[in-house]
Amino acid sequence: MSELHTPSPAPHAVPDERAHCAWCAALGALNAYGGFSGFSARALRGAEDAAGTAPRNPARRRGATALLGAGAALALPAWAREGVDVGKKSWAVGLVPAEEIEAAAAQQYAQMLAQARQKNALAGADHPQSRRLRVIADRIVPFATEWNPRSKNWRWEVNLLGSNQINAFCMPGGKIAFYSGILQQLQLDDDEVATIMGHEVAHALREHARERIGKSSATSLGLKLGAQLLGLGAVGDAAANLGTQLLTMKFGREDETEADLIGMELAARSGYDPAAGISLWQKMGQASKGAPPQFLSTHPSHGTRIEDIRRSLPQVEGLYARAPRPPQRFQPMAATAAKPERPARDSAR
């Protein structure tokens, strides 16, 4: 498995329709052995390497920003930070211990990698696109602590899975995976890959899964009953019981908007063009012929996301202008596949 080192950030850095999260759909597909159907490690070798108090409602947030107007531009208060503003985390994250959620996610991630390995659909560390994902993740991860101090101690991992699905995810605790389908079918450049990775990492940093499980335990089961059913008394029991919930996790549109904005900031701080989200969602629209891909089936529309990106770009353009550019660039994943020289293995680093 590919664990990431976390270099220090650059000196300039400052540490309801529901929607399925990408990694939830991924886990469901893998659990049903559907994620690898019709695909082998052969396709993975076909790449060429060239190198709750603040409002969470986006409309309310934009209105509040507009009220600040020119006055904010004249003199920023001492507490102001440069970048996007998404408000505070939901009260519900405190109802379920973070350690339990992260333990459950780590177990599910390990099981998923084991299934991929058995089907020869886990890319090796020497695969060009595996290296590409690690390089981009190594630039994004150092800025994660600005959004979640716990992430400093996460055991970050990134892996490439062989599947034609257009999918990517980051589970709680920093467990990242990309499907070859999203790289290959959309012919993503590095800026677009960083945009997707930043978005998925943002879900983990904002603890959207923990929030949803917390709300479920509070509203549906009651706190005591929820703790008993979720097995929160022991990490082992929690990992076993939470796995089922993680497979069916749903996020709201506000969660998706948060992840879009935070992901754009993470990409900008890392030296990747935050405007790449525009071309990304245009490609998504073309690939899906107007309908969102499976893991985005009830997310905000492509047009809405493009409008939000354009509206929010001024908040991160300064960060991008000052960020060191990546010293290495990679070619998109090749559209045709070559036969692998040897079976794929886990991306040990």
N, C-alpha and C positions, 0 to 999 in steps of 0.2 A: 504494500500500500504506500502511496506517496504522501509522506508527511512533509509539511512546509516549514522552512525556517522563517522567522519574523524579524527582518532587519528594521532598524529604527526609521521612523518617518523622516521625510525631508524637513529641514529646519523651519520651513514656512508653515508646516501643517499644524492645525489646531485639533492637540489630541481631542335597502340593503339587499342587494342581490349578492349571493354568495359565490365564491370562486374556489376552484380546486387549486392547491399549490402544486408546483411542478414535481417536487420530490414525492408528494403523496401519490400522484398518478403513476410516477415511476415505480414506487414500491409496490403498488397494487398490480401493475403489469408484470413486474418481476416475480412477485409472489405467485402469480398465476402462470408463470413460465411463458407469458405472451410477449415479453419485451425482446426476446432474442429470436423469435420465430422467423425463419427465412433469412437469417443473417449469421455469418460466421466471422471469425477473426480475420478472414481473408480481406474483408472490406476495410478493416482497421489499418491494414498495411498500405493502403492506397493513398497516403498523403505525402506530399513533397515538402521538405523543410527548406525555407529560404532564410530564414532567420528564426388618572384621570383628571388632569385639571385643564390642560390646554385643549382647545377644540381640535378634534381630529378630522372633522368634516372639511374636505378640500375647498369647498365654496366659501365656508366661513373663514378658513385660513387665508384665502386670497383676499377676502374682504377686509380682514384685519390688517393685512400687509398694505393694502391700498390706503387705509386710513393713516398710516404712518407717513406716507407720501414723501414730499421733498424734505420735510423736517428731519427725517432719519438720515438723509443723504448729507445734511449739513453737519451733524454731530452725532456720531454713534455712541450710545451709552457704553459704559465700561463692560457690561455683561454681554454685549452683542458678540455673536460669532459669525464668521463668514461662511456662507454655504446655505443649504436649504433649511427650512423650519417645518418640522412635522409635529411639533408638540411633544408632550410627555407620553410615556407608555401608559397603557390602560391599567386601571386598578386590579384587573383580574390576574395579572402576571404574578402577583404576590400570593395567590391562593394555592399554587402548586410549586413545590421546590424545584428550582432550576436543575439541580443535580439529578433528579428523577427523570426529567424530560431528556436531558442529555445522555443519561445512561441508556434509556430506551432507544434513543436515536442511534447511539453507537452500536447497540446490538442489532438493530434492523439493518444498518449500513453494512456491518460485517457479514450478515446473512446474505444480503444482496450481492456483495462481492464474491462470496463463496459460490453462489448460484452462477454468476457470470463466469467465474473461473472454470467451473464444471462444464460449461457450454463453450469454453474456449472463446469467450467474448469479452475478456478483460484485457485492455491494451497494456503492453509492457512499458516499463519506464523509458525505454529507448525509442518508443514510437514518437515520430515528430510532433504529432498533435498532443501527446501526453506532455512532452517537454514544453510545448506552447502553453498549455493550460497551467503548468507549474510556474512558468515565467510570469504570466499575467497574475496568477494568485499571489505570488511572492511580492508583487507590487501593491496589491490591494489590501492584503491582510494587515500590514502595519498600521493602517488607518482605521481598523475596526474598533479599536478601544475607545475612540471618540464617541461611538454609539453604544458600546457595551463593554465596560471595564472587565467583565468576566472573560471576554474573548482572548485576553492576554494569556490565559492559562488553557485555552482550548487546544486539543491535539488536532490541528487542521490537517485535512487530507483532501486530495483531489485525484480523481480517477476518470478514465475514459472508457465508456461501455459501448459495446457493439450492438447497436439497435437502429433500425430505420426511423424510429420515432423522433419527432422534433421535440426534444425535451432536455432539461437541465434542472438541477436543484442543489440546494444546500440545506442539510438537515441541522437541527439544533446541535451545538457543539462544534460546528465548522466542518461538517462532512459534505464535501462538494463532489458532484458527478455531472459529467456531460455525456449525452448520447451522441454517437457519431452522426446520427441523422440530422441533428440541428446544425452541425458544422458542415456537413457535406451537402445537404440539400439547399441550405441558404447561402453557401459560399461566404461565410462570415469573415470579415477582416478582423484584425486584432482589436480595434476600437469597439466593434460590435460584440465580440466575445467578452470584452471587459464590461460592456453595458449589461449583458445577460448575467455575468458572474456577479457584478455588483448588486443587481436586483435580487438574485437568489441569496447572496450573503446577507443582504439587508433584512430579508425575512427572518433569518436566524438571529441577527443582532437585535432586532426589535422584539424577538421572542413571540412571534405571532402564534406559533403552535402552543406555547405555554399559556398565552392569553385565551385561546379558544378552549383549551382543556379546563382552564380555571373557570371560565364562564359557564361551561357545561356542568362542572361539578357544583357550582353555586346555584344555578337556575333549575337544572333538571334533577339532580340527585340530592342536593343539600350537601353542605360541607362535610359533615361526618360520614354520611353514606357514600359520598363521592370518594373520600379518602380510603374507605374500606374497599370499594369496588375497584379503585385504581391501584390498590396495593401500595399506598404511599408509606407504609411503615418500614419497608425494606427495599433497597435498591433492586435486588433481584426480582422481587414480585412486581415492582413498578415497571421494570423493563419488559416483563412478560405481558402485563396487562395493558400498558400504554401502547405497545406495538400495534394492537388492533385499532386503537384510536388514531394513531399516526397514519395508518393506511387509509383512513376515511376522512382525514382532516380537510376542512374547508376554511378558506379565508374570505373576508369581505372585500368589497371594492376599495374601502379606505386603506386596508392593508396593502393592496396592490399599488395604490397611488403612493403610499409611503415608501414602498420598496422601489418604485420607479425613481422617486426623487433622491432617496438616499443612495441608490445604486449609481445614479448619475453623478452625485458628488464624489463617491468613492472612485469612480472611473477618472474624474477630472483631477483629483488629488494624486492619482497614480500616473498621470501623464497621458491618459487616453482621452480622445476627443469626446466630450459629453454630448455633442450633437449627433453622434453615431446612432443614438436611439431613433432618430428620424428615419434613417435608411433601414435600420433594423426592422421597424414596424411596417415599413413599406414592403420589405421582403416577406415578412410574416403574412401580410395581406395577400401578396401574390401567391405564396406557397399554399395558402389555405383557400384561395379563390373567393376571398371575401369573408369566409367563416374562420373564426379563430381555431388554432390547432387544438388537439385534445386537451392538453393541460391548461389551455387558456379559454376553454369553451364558454365560461361565464364571466370572464374578466372584462375590464373596460375595453371598448372597441379600439381598433388600431388608430382610427382617426382621433379619438379622444386622447389617447396616449401621446400622439404626435403633437396635438395642440398643447397638452400639459408640458411636454418637453420644451417646446418653443417658448412657452410662457416663463418657464423656470430657468432657462439657460443663463440669463443675466446673473443669477445668484451664484453660479459656479464658474463663469468665464474667467474671472480673476484667478481663481485657484488653478485652473488649467493653464493659464498664461504663465504662471510662475513655476509650475511643476516640471521637474526634469523629464525629458522624453525617454521612452524606453530605448535602450541601446540596441535592441534586437527586435526585428520584425519577422513575422512568419507568413508564408503563403497560406491561403485557404486550403482546406482539405480537398484533395483531388476528387473529382467526380467519378473516376473509374478506380477500381481496386486492383491491387496486385497481390499475388499469393504470398503469404507470410513465409519467412525463412524458417521459423520455428513457432511452436504454439505460444500464444500470448500468455503472459504471466502478470501477477499483480505488480503495480508500479512502486516497488520498494525504492526508497531514495536514500 
